[in-house]
Amino acid sequence: MSWLPGTPGAGGWRELTAGPVPDRTGTSPRGATLLTLAHLSDLHLCDAASPARQEYLDHFGDPDSPWAGRLPEIGTYRPQEILTLQVAAAALAAIGRTARGPVTGAPLDAVLVTGDATDNAQSNELGWYATLMAGGTATADARDWVGSRGSSRWFWHPDGSDEPDRPTSAYGYPRAPGLVAAASEPVHSPGLPVPWFGVHGNHDALLQGVVAPDAELNALATGARRVVDLAPTQTPLVVTEAVAAIGPARYTHQPDSPTEPIRPDRTRAFVTPGQFAAAQATAGAGGTPGPGNSWSADVGEVRLLAIDTVNPHGGWQGSIDEAQLDWLDRRLAEAAGGYVILTSHHPSWTLVNGYAPAGAGRRVLADELLRLLLRHTGVVAWIAGHVHAHTSLWHPRPAALGPAGGFWEITTSSLIDWPQQGRVLELVREADGLALASTVIDHLGTPGPLDSPLALAGLSRTLAVNDYRARDGLLAAAAGRLQDRDTVWRLPDPGHRLR
């Protein structure tokens, strides 16, 4: 079964309907299974009530805004952002049911989470992540969320408001009485039955994935006032500084920015260097540490190498530092004779953020990193997230860099935006090459009364497909092409095995 958008109603709102599972493209592989790996990405576990968030900027990008198309993608508010814990628990439960690869029947070896586990780099969000992954109960209080009160018409108010909000009046969003209270209830996660590994993402280190935190911003996050609008002298063009793809970036508030009171919470303090890796280790994540948040791990006959593509100086696109490049080169050389899968948060085409302040080290971008990977013939795949979409890309090896071959680069959709899916990847050694089989999996959320975490996760998926900023074809792009989803990719076998 798969979930499909239904017929649009008033304002374009669509319920989801159950449909058949799409046919698989490519012939099923036959041979020895080298690795069976479940892949999740971009959980965006969100403290939606945090005063560090900049929701008030988001409506400038709405389809009916005069600034639409003139500003970059903003993405500081989503109606489903109060339901991220429920979705994550439903996704982990789905992984727990996947004891074996859907194509080969080989046992599941491990789970990989490729970054943006948190949304605003806060310590409480990181704690929720560690708890859900290890198995346990977490609670995100949404009572101070911007949609829980009628102070702004730009945000969806599921419990209703004095004046109809824009998502309801213009885009057909329904009422959902009791949603905020239900979203604030504890969420239990079953954890995972196999080892898991996590990758560092820009939202795990930077405020809303963009701005490097400092003491002033930490005081804002843990304090008792929330900024709710631009300052009197600001124009919407300040948005470009707040959501910059290339650093530096900055928060846009000023001393005279309008604010409203909020309950302070010291657990909202921003994560510090080393805290992400420590939390993963506490939750049972594997891997041998490298520089920063990089790591390596051998799983079966495959070596996983993770790099940290977050630019700590700001900007939501990625790059790596020279220390990681040197470490990666050494680890690839040590793996000569073995199959290697690289993993990161950012895929190759988003490694464009070369910003570094004076005195900081040089940042390494996509072309230099790709040349290194293609020189090492054992690399068979690169698994990433960040773009919130199912994609696949073949990287052929230039003749000047070595023998014919290359590797596949694969990204998997996020758990916050449509279609809220993960996937299972099965690497198989066939008689005449390698096969990489992909099977997309849905979380276990289903429509129903809002009295259970699974029903809330189902509502989140429905809200995601109704994103009014993505109804122009972006939803279809996120779901991917047939050859990006349930398919089998093939590549030459470099003739390497881990010794």
ChimeraX attribute file (.defattr): number of C-alpha atoms within 10 A of each C-alpha:
attribute: neighborCount
match mode: 1-to-1
recipient: residues
	/A:1	11
	/A:2	13
	/A:3	17
	/A:4	16
	/A:5	15
	/A:6	12
	/A:7	11
	/A:8	12
	/A:9	11
	/A:10	12
	/A:11	14
	/A:12	14
	/A:13	23
	/A:14	19
	/A:15	18
	/A:16	20
	/A:17	14
	/A:18	12
	/A:19	11
	/A:20	9
	/A:21	11
	/A:22	11
	/A:23	9
	/A:24	16
	/A:25	16
	/A:26	14
	/A:27	12
	/A:28	14
	/A:29	22
	/A:30	14
	/A:31	15
	/A:32	14
	/A:33	22
	/A:34	20
	/A:35	23
	/A:36	27
	/A:37	22
	/A:38	25
	/A:39	26
	/A:40	30
	/A:41	31
	/A:42	30
	/A:43	25
	/A:44	27
	/A:45	32
	/A:46	28
	/A:47	29
	/A:48	27
	/A:49	21
	/A:50	27
	/A:51	30
	/A:52	26
	/A:53	23
	/A:54	22
	/A:55	20
	/A:56	17
	/A:57	21
	/A:58	17
	/A:59	21
	/A:60	22
	/A:61	21
	/A:62	18
	/A:63	15
	/A:64	11
	/A:65	11
	/A:66	10
	/A:67	15
	/A:68	15
	/A:69	12
	/A:70	12
	/A:71	15
	/A:72	17
	/A:73	18
	/A:74	19
	/A:75	15
	/A:76	18
	/A:77	17
	/A:78	17
	/A:79	20
	/A:80	22
	/A:81	23
	/A:82	26
	/A:83	28
	/A:84	25
	/A:85	32
	/A:86	31
	/A:87	30
	/A:88	29
	/A:89	28
	/A:90	27
	/A:91	25
	/A:92	24
	/A:93	19
	/A:94	18
	/A:95	27
	/A:96	16
	/A:97	10
	/A:98	16
	/A:99	15
	/A:100	18
	/A:101	22
	/A:102	18
	/A:103	17
	/A:104	18
	/A:105	12
	/A:106	16
	/A:107	17
	/A:108	23
	/A:109	20
	/A:110	19
	/A:111	22
	/A:112	21
	/A:113	25
	/A:114	28
	/A:115	29
	/A:116	27
	/A:117	30
	/A:118	29
	/A:119	28
	/A:120	32
	/A:121	31
	/A:122	29
	/A:123	21
	/A:124	23
	/A:125	28
	/A:126	25
	/A:127	18
	/A:128	24
	/A:129	24
	/A:130	23
	/A:131	21
	/A:132	24
	/A:133	20
	/A:134	20
	/A:135	18
	/A:136	16
	/A:137	15
	/A:138	22
	/A:139	17
	/A:140	23
	/A:141	18
	/A:142	24
	/A:143	17
	/A:144	17
	/A:145	19
	/A:146	24
	/A:147	25
	/A:148	21
	/A:149	18
	/A:150	18
	/A:151	16
	/A:152	18
	/A:153	19
	/A:154	20
	/A:155	25
	/A:156	26
	/A:157	31
	/A:158	20
	/A:159	17
	/A:160	18
	/A:161	16
	/A:162	10
	/A:163	12
	/A:164	17
	/A:165	22
	/A:166	18
	/A:167	21
	/A:168	21
	/A:169	15
	/A:170	15
	/A:171	17
	/A:172	18
	/A:173	24
	/A:174	16
	/A:175	13
	/A:176	14
	/A:177	13
	/A:178	13
	/A:179	20
	/A:180	21
	/A:181	14
	/A:182	18
	/A:183	25
	/A:184	17
	/A:185	17
	/A:186	16
	/A:187	22
	/A:188	18
	/A:189	22
	/A:190	17
	/A:191	19
	/A:192	20
	/A:193	19
	/A:194	14
	/A:195	15
	/A:196	22
	/A:197	21
	/A:198	28
	/A:199	28
	/A:200	26
	/A:201	32
	/A:202	32
	/A:203	25
	/A:204	28
	/A:205	29
	/A:206	25
	/A:207	29
	/A:208	26
	/A:209	25
	/A:210	30
	/A:211	27
	/A:212	23
	/A:213	22
	/A:214	10
	/A:215	10
	/A:216	8
	/A:217	18
	/A:218	18
	/A:219	18
	/A:220	19
	/A:221	26
	/A:222	21
	/A:223	20
	/A:224	16
	/A:225	19
	/A:226	23
	/A:227	22
	/A:228	20
	/A:229	17
	/A:230	20
	/A:231	16
	/A:232	10
	/A:233	8
	/A:234	14
	/A:235	9
	/A:236	12
	/A:237	13
	/A:238	16
	/A:239	22
	/A:240	17
	/A:241	19
	/A:242	23
	/A:243	28
	/A:244	21
	/A:245	21
	/A:246	20
	/A:247	24
	/A:248	22
	/A:249	19
	/A:250	20
	/A:251	19
	/A:252	19
	/A:253	18
	/A:254	13
	/A:255	7
	/A:256	11
	/A:257	16
	/A:258	15
	/A:259	17
	/A:260	11
	/A:261	12
	/A:262	16
	/A:263	14
	/A:264	17
	/A:265	14
	/A:266	13
	/A:267	13
	/A:268	24
	/A:269	22
	/A:270	29
	/A:271	20
	/A:272	12
	/A:273	11
	/A:274	10
	/A:275	15
	/A:276	23
	/A:277	19
	/A:278	13
	/A:279	18
	/A:280	22
	/A:281	15
	/A:282	11
	/A:283	19
	/A:284	16
	/A:285	19
	/A:286	17
	/A:287	20
	/A:288	10
	/A:289	13
	/A:290	18
	/A:291	15
	/A:292	15
	/A:293	21
	/A:294	23
	/A:295	25
	/A:296	20
	/A:297	15
	/A:298	17
	/A:299	17
	/A:300	13
	/A:301	16
	/A:302	21
	/A:303	23
	/A:304	22
	/A:305	23
	/A:306	29
	/A:307	26
	/A:308	26
	/A:309	31
	/A:310	30
	/A:311	28
	/A:312	22
	/A:313	21
	/A:314	28
	/A:315	28
	/A:316	30
	/A:317	24
	/A:318	33
	/A:319	26
	/A:320	23
	/A:321	21
	/A:322	13
	/A:323	15
	/A:324	21
	/A:325	18
	/A:326	13
	/A:327	16
	/A:328	24
	/A:329	16
	/A:330	11
	/A:331	17
	/A:332	24
	/A:333	14
	/A:334	11
	/A:335	21
	/A:336	17
	/A:337	16
	/A:338	21
	/A:339	25
	/A:340	28
	/A:341	18
	/A:342	20
	/A:343	30
	/A:344	27
	/A:345	29
	/A:346	28
	/A:347	22
	/A:348	20
	/A:349	11
	/A:350	18
	/A:351	22
	/A:352	19
	/A:353	25
	/A:354	20
	/A:355	20
	/A:356	17
	/A:357	10
	/A:358	7
	/A:359	6
	/A:360	10
	/A:361	12
	/A:362	16
	/A:363	20
	/A:364	21
	/A:365	20
	/A:366	18
	/A:367	13
	/A:368	10
	/A:369	17
	/A:370	13
	/A:371	13
	/A:372	15
	/A:373	24
	/A:374	21
	/A:375	18
	/A:376	20
	/A:377	26
	/A:378	28
	/A:379	27
	/A:380	28
	/A:381	23
	/A:382	25
	/A:383	24
	/A:384	30
	/A:385	28
	/A:386	25
	/A:387	18
	/A:388	23
	/A:389	27
	/A:390	25
	/A:391	22
	/A:392	19
	/A:393	14
	/A:394	16
	/A:395	17
	/A:396	13
	/A:397	20
	/A:398	14
	/A:399	9
	/A:400	8
	/A:401	14
	/A:402	13
	/A:403	13
	/A:404	13
	/A:405	20
	/A:406	25
	/A:407	23
	/A:408	19
	/A:409	20
	/A:410	22
	/A:411	31
	/A:412	31
	/A:413	29
	/A:414	26
	/A:415	27
	/A:416	26
	/A:417	28
	/A:418	25
	/A:419	25
	/A:420	30
	/A:421	25
	/A:422	28
	/A:423	23
	/A:424	25
	/A:425	25
	/A:426	28
	/A:427	25
	/A:428	21
	/A:429	19
	/A:430	16
	/A:431	11
	/A:432	10
	/A:433	14
	/A:434	24
	/A:435	25
	/A:436	23
	/A:437	28
	/A:438	26
	/A:439	19
	/A:440	21
	/A:441	22
	/A:442	19
	/A:443	24
	/A:444	20
	/A:445	24
	/A:446	21
	/A:447	17
	/A:448	13
	/A:449	11
	/A:450	19
	/A:451	13
	/A:452	17
	/A:453	24
	/A:454	23
	/A:455	20
	/A:456	28
	/A:457	30
	/A:458	24
	/A:459	24
	/A:460	28
	/A:461	29
	/A:462	26
	/A:463	24
	/A:464	22
	/A:465	22
	/A:466	26
	/A:467	20
	/A:468	20
	/A:469	17
	/A:470	18
	/A:471	13
	/A:472	10
	/A:473	9
	/A:474	14
	/A:475	20
	/A:476	15
	/A:477	15
	/A:478	21
	/A:479	21
	/A:480	19
	/A:481	14
	/A:482	14
	/A:483	16
	/A:484	22
	/A:485	25
	/A:486	22
	/A:487	20
	/A:488	22
	/A:489	21
	/A:490	21
	/A:491	18
	/A:492	16
	/A:493	20
	/A:494	20
	/A:495	13
	/A:496	16
	/A:497	17
	/A:498	17
	/A:499	9
